[in-house]
Amino acid sequence: MSNRDIYGRDPRIMIAQTANDPFPWLIFARRLVQSAYILDKYSEPNELVKDVRNVARMCAGMAIECYFKAYFVASGNTLHDGEKQKTFGAHDLPAMAKAVNFSVTPKQERVLYYLSMWVRIKGRFPAPLKPQDMKIHPDDVHTYPYQEHRLVWDETSDDVCMEIIHEAEARIAQKRASLKS
């Protein structure tokens, strides 16, 4: 059995080329940001709005994950060797920011913790997979993520999320420009 596709190309090379180029990560990040915006802003007020906004925040968190991967490869690093992709934890955005050397403020880090929770659980599943996923932030003593009043997410959190996205876009553009020169 051959490892080649119907055109005779080695898929491992194609995967590595795509994963190690920041542009596809940027495209997916921007698609996810747009999806989050549409879900959040154009949801009809009803009992499902809260759930739809959870999905919107999941999309925003996944977008930031793509931005971090774009930043990583734009910095000249290899994300995929053709066999295996480098992992940065299970959708742990603060850990991923540290791993790819994307510095964040304490306020941004807290928003990243919340977005991680939406990516891992709240935007996808009705219940956590593991008991430790019930804890949202390291400073929280114990938190049940499905009690909305326990989540400190407001308009300023949305602003901080967009701040991270805009900073990622700018930093990636800067890295790409420095690699070209």
Residue pairs with C-beta under 8 A, 6 or more apart in sequence:
3 10
3 11
3 12
4 10
4 11
5 11
5 14
12 82
12 83
13 82
15 80
15 82
16 78
16 80
16 81
16 82
18 24
18 80
19 69
19 73
19 79
19 80
19 85
20 73
20 78
20 79
20 80
21 73
22 70
22 71
22 73
22 74
22 172
22 175
22 176
23 70
25 66
25 67
25 69
25 70
25 73
26 66
26 67
26 70
26 169
26 172
28 63
28 66
29 63
29 64
29 66
29 67
29 70
29 165
29 168
30 63
31 63
32 59
32 60
32 62
32 63
32 66
33 59
33 60
33 63
33 165
35 56
35 59
36 56
36 57
36 59
36 60
36 63
37 56
39 52
39 53
39 55
39 56
39 59
40 52
40 53
40 56
40 57
40 158
43 49
43 52
43 53
43 56
50 148
54 118
54 122
54 123
55 123
56 123
57 114
57 115
57 118
57 122
57 123
57 153
58 118
58 119
58 122
58 123
58 124
59 123
60 115
60 118
60 161
60 165
61 91
61 93
61 112
61 115
61 116
61 118
61 119
61 123
62 119
63 165
64 93
64 112
64 115
64 161
64 164
64 165
64 168
65 91
65 93
65 96
65 119
67 164
67 165
67 168
67 169
67 172
68 88
68 93
68 96
68 97
68 100
68 102
68 168
69 79
69 100
70 168
70 172
71 100
71 102
71 168
71 171
71 172
71 175
72 79
72 100
73 79
74 172
74 175
74 176
74 179
75 100
75 101
75 175
76 175
76 179
77 100
78 86
79 85
79 86
80 86
88 95
88 96
88 99
88 100
89 95
89 96
89 99
90 120
91 116
91 119
91 120
92 116
93 112
93 113
93 115
93 116
93 119
94 104
94 109
94 112
94 113
94 116
96 102
97 103
97 104
97 109
97 112
102 168
102 171
104 112
104 164
107 160
108 160
108 163
108 164
110 137
111 157
111 160
111 161
111 164
112 164
113 136
113 137
113 138
114 136
114 137
114 151
114 152
114 153
114 157
115 161
117 133
117 136
117 145
120 128
120 129
120 133
121 127
121 128
121 129
121 133
121 145
122 145
122 146
128 134
128 145
133 145
134 142
134 143
134 144
134 145
135 142
135 143
136 143
136 145
136 150
136 151
137 143
143 150
144 150
145 151
